[in-house]
Amino acid sequence: DYYHQRNNRYNTSLNYRFAQDSIGRSFSSSLDYGYFDGANKNRQSNTYYSPTGEQENQALYRSLSGAGVTLFAVKADYEDSLGHGKIMAGIKYSSVESNNKFKFFQNLPQGEVLDDNQSNDFNYLERISAVYGSYKFAFSSKLNGQLGLRVEHTKADGALAFRKEGQAAGQSVKNDYVNFFPNASLSLKADETHRFSVGFSRRLDRPAYQRLNPFVALLDDLTFWQGNPFLQPQYRNRYSLDYSHANGMVVSLAYSRTNNLIAQVDDTLGVNKIVMMPRNVGDQQHYSVNVTRTFKASPWWE
């Protein structure tokens, strides 16, 4: 029973754009700031009965959680004509700071007692610097393509503070890495009826911040959900082949491989409890075939 919830979001953005459409040149920049302030209060009762309906025991819990998340991002993009194509380049910097507090109480006959084993503070700071660029070009009136590259430097620090056997303890998680994300595509207009295109891209999916938070959330007395501060991003390489016909039919073939796949894993805790935790479980391959056809059923219905 959530007897109290608070979710406040504050966002502000400043944008600027300059464009010379006659020569295909433009510059844009933006600055964004956001803050999230949230809190939850939860009560949970777990009552156990015998087969005859008599109450055998009861476990009562109360939890208090609070989170403050500060987000900041600034970026600039530039576009211009170059040769027989168009060049696009940009830079971006973003930071996210998350401060989380969690207190877990047990209601015992002698009163409410703080459970140090399930109470903790978790602070997380992530900074990402990126530079990226792409070039669209035309070999001829029928053949054109695009090449692009994004380089990212990520630095993340997580600090977990808790108490173990009555003593203050802590644990830190640090990540510092550089990633390269290329992309390429080539499109061929065989004639007025048939078009073909091939493409490749590499992407990254970072874990949601709540998944990094190691708080333990009770779904009931026997089932827990817990975040994983050691969770790593997952990477995906995708290859595609597309065909389109002038009659509105599009056929798309795609293959992707994901490394460090993030998935929720159910495990046992003790002899009769279940804990659910997100983990990096390995690789995943995905094949897909999509066929779509657009047609006009009537002058007003497509």
Phi, psi and omega in degrees: 000110174279104181268359174202134176218137177227126178222099179247132178233133179232127182223143175216148184216141176235125185231147176220140178218137176232134183217138170242088187298332184295331180243006176072031181248137178207156176220135179220150178213156179210150176227125184233141177223137178216152178219136177240132180232112184224153178204148177225144171233131188225138171243144179215130176244137178234116185243135182245134181238152175281167178302337179273359178095004180275139179288125181265313177200171183214138177238122182245134181228156172218138181228146177234128180225145178217145181217136172234123184236124179248127182239139178217137179210142175221137180209160178218138182230145181225137177230144179199157176282142179212115181062232178262023182212200183224132179254140178228134181214155181194167176226153179208141173228135179218150176220145177226126177240125183236126178240121186232138177231139182219126177237133183238126183241145171249134176269106180252166180306327180278359179127186181279130184235133177288129178267103181294333183291338182240010178249137179195171173241141179223121179243136186222132178231124181233129179234131183232124175246133184221145171229138186211158179198158177207159181222120175262132184217162179233121174286323181201186179291344182251338186237125177216164183205180179210137175235140181210158178210136176235129179244127182236138171245122182244132175228121184227138179229126176238138181230121179252126179240131181206180178238136180229121182055040176081358182248145178293137180218166181204165180208137182239150178230125182233136176227133180213108185208160177242135180235147176243131182233092178276158171211149182207147177210152180220132184234134181236125173261095184297316175200195182289351184253323190244136176227141178231150176208146175233153182205157175218142176208150175238131184227165180230137174240113179276149178293145175299149186297326179293336177284337178278341183285120186280016178301148176258121179250127179274122169277325167200187185293344184245357185228127184236152168239134183221137175284171184227104182291348181265008181295134180254157177296158174253144184243140182229129171254127184234134177240139183219151175223123184237145175227134178229145181244151182297340180281002177102004179269135178230129177241127182235127174247136183214147174224134178222149177232125181250126177257151182060040184306132178267125179214154177275126183247130176267131181223166179268150177232109187073217184252346185218019181233156181239134175239133179250126185217136175287139181216160170276114191252355180138215184247156178223135175249138184225127177245141179215147173229122179236130178234123177233150179220123176261132179214162182253110181283332179200173180300338183246002185227115179245000000 
